Amino acid sequence: MTVMTGRQGYSKNILKAVDAIRQGKMFLLFDAEGREAETDLTILAQAIKPEDVKLMRKDGGGLICVALDPVACEEMGLPFMADVIRSANEYSTTLGTTVEKGGDLRYDSRSSFSIWVNHRDTRTGIPDNDRAITIKKLGDMVEQVLAGNKVNFGSEFRTPGHVATLRAAKGLIDERLGQTELSIALARIANVTPSMVVCEMLDDNTGRALSKEDAIAYAEEHGMVFVEGSEVIEAYNIWTTNIQIS
């Protein structure tokens, strides 16, 4: 992995990732060894096209999710799914027994999942074009919210749906180091609407997470940027000291 630095101390690899985000291109984002050790195909939500959804489901194979900025989630009133399930316990004791507990997850302290949605302009919500509509509209709503505009989430989206939303931790990488937080940190660095699409890459032969080595090989073969979580952490620490990329 390159360690050379470019504009204002950012590594050349981070600069390439920032350019990819701004240009609406897909890139690969790895969290860390000892965590999930997974690589996600990643792209800006507002740039999504049906062919991007197709690539994610065919070459990725994991869940196609939309990571959302924590400030926007507060304004939109999006809950964590675990809290929704806890509150539903009065209607179903089974739900109460299934919700995650402390130490339940092997890779983190809690999940970032929020609700699953379809945009109201979609039909079934599952085809590539329907999911692309829902994803882009989620990004557009985040942009509106962060611009200070009042929105009504329910007027545009319905649940249950086919696009999983992920609520980034309030403190981002200071609180959690999943692709949810890493991708939103990168979006902030790139100065774009902080709403990112992520999809885990799976190995067709084993059914397990694609190895880091194979993910790097995929990136090289397809001319994509491969970014490690450690690089994002370093870059975000630079960004938070107001050394921003122009």
N, C-alpha and C positions, 0 to 999 in steps of 0.2 A: 504494500500500500504506500502510495506516495506521501512524503512528509514535507515536500517543498511548499513554500508559502507564497501567496500572491498578494492581491489587494488587501492592505491593512491587516496582515497577519493571518488571513484565512488560508487554509491549505488549498492547493490547486484542485484537489478532488472535490472539496466543498464548493468551490467556485463553479466547477462543472455541474454539480448537482443543482446549485442555485440557477444556473443558466437553463438547465433542463426543466426545472419547475416553471420558470418564467415563460419558456417556449411551449409549455404544455406537453412535454415529452415524458415518457415513462422512464423510471430508474429503479434500481434495486436497493433496498434498505435492510440491513442486517442488524439485529438488536445486540446480542452479545453471547459469547460462549458462557455456559453455566446458567443462562436464563432460558428463554425458549430456544435460542440458537437457531432461529428461523430467519429466512430472507423473504421480504414482501415486495411484490411488484407494486410500485407507488406512482401516483400521478395526481396533479392538481384537480380537484373535483370540478371546477368550472371549465376545465379543458376536456373533460371526458367525452368520448364519442363511442357509438355502438361497437366499433371495431376494437376499441380499448377494452371494453367489457368482454368481448369475445376472446381477446388475447389473455386476459386475466383468468377466465374460466378454463381455457384450454392449456395454457402454459403455466399458469399458477396452480389452479386446482383447489385452493382453499376458499375460505369465505371472502366475498367481496364486500368490504365494509367502508364506511365513510367516517373518518376521524374529524371531530369538530372542536373548534376552539372553546376552552372552558368558559370564557366570558360570554360568548354567544350562547352557549348552552344554558347558562343562568338566565339570560334574557328570554330565551325561547321556552324556558320551563321544562327542559328535557331532564328526566330523572335517570339515575342508574337503574338498570333492570333488576338488580338484586333488591333494591328498595321497593320497586313495584311488586315483586314477588312477596316480600315480607308483608307489605300492606294488604296483599290479597289473601293472606293466611286465614282471615276470618271467613272467607268464602270456600276455601279448600285447604284442609289440613295437610294434604299431600304436597301442595306448593310450599308450605312452610317447612317441610322436611327436606325439600330439594335445594333450597337457596344456599349459596356458598357461605361457609363459616370461616372464622379465622384459622389460617393455616391450611385451608382446604385446597388451595391452588399450589401446585408444585413449582410454578415459575414466578409467582408474584403474590402480594398480600391481598389483592382484590382484582376483579375484572373491570374493564372500562365499558362494557356493553350498556347501551341505552336501548331504546325501542327500535323495532323493525318497521319500516314505512314504505309506502308507495306514494308517488305524487298523484294527485287527483286527476291529472290529465292522462294517466296511463290506463290500460285496460286490465290485464291480469297482473302486470307489474314485473313479470319474470323474464320476458324476452330481452335481448341485448338493448334494443332501442328504448324499451320501457325503463330498464334499470339506468340507462344513460340519462334519461329525462329526470328521474328521481334524484340521481346523484348530482347533476348539474344544478337542479333547483335547490338542493340542500346548500350547495356552495353559494348560490345567489342569495339565499336567505341569510346566511352568515354575513355576507357582505353588507346587506341592508341593516342588519342588527348592529354591526360594529360601526356603521355610519351614523348610528343614532336614531334610526327609523323604527317606528313601532310595527311589529308584525304579529300575525295570528297564525301560529304554526298549524293548527287544525284546519284552517281554511285552505291550506295548500297540500297537506299530507294526511294520509289515513293509515291506521294501524289495525290489525296486523298487516305487514307488507313483506317485501322481498329484499329490501336493502337494510342491512344492519348499520345502526349508527353507534359510534363510539364517542363517549364523552371524555375528553382529555382531562387529566388531573389538573387542579387549579394551579399547582406549582410546577407543572410540566415536568422537566427532567430532574428537578429538585425533589420531586415526590414519587415519580414512577418512570421507568425506563423502557416502556413498551414502544412498539412502532407507532402507536397512537400519539404518544407525547413527542417522540423523535420526529415524526413527520410534521406535526404542528410547529415544533421548534424550527424546523427547516423552512416552513412556510413563512414564519415570522421573519426569519433571517432574509428570505427572498423578497419580503415586503409585498406579498400577495395575500389574497383572502385565505385565512387559515382554515381550510377545509380540504382534506386530502383523502384520496382513495387508496386503500391498502388491500393486498390479497396475498396470503401465504403461498409460497411455492412448495409443491409436494413432489416427491420422487415417484415417477411412474412405475418403477420396478419394485420398490419396497413399500410404497404407500406412506412412508414417513416424511418428515420435513426434508427438503432438498438440502444436501450438505453445502456448507459454505464454499467449498472448492468447486462444486458443480454449479453453484449460483454465480460464482465469479466467471467460470467458463461460459455460462449462458450470456452474461453481460458482455463479455468480450466478443462472442459470436454475433450478438445482435446490436453491437455498438451502443450499449447502454452504460450509464454510470453505476458503479457499485459503491455504496457508502456504508461505512460501519457506524454503529451507535457511538463508539468512542470519539469518532471524528465530529459527529453532530454535537456531542456534549462540549467538546473543546470549542467549536465554532459558536455555540449558543452562549457560552461564557464570555467570549469576545464580544458578541452582539449585545449582551446585557450591560456591557461597559460603554455602550454607545459608539462602538466602532462598527458602523453599519456599512453594508455593501451598496455602493452606488450603481 
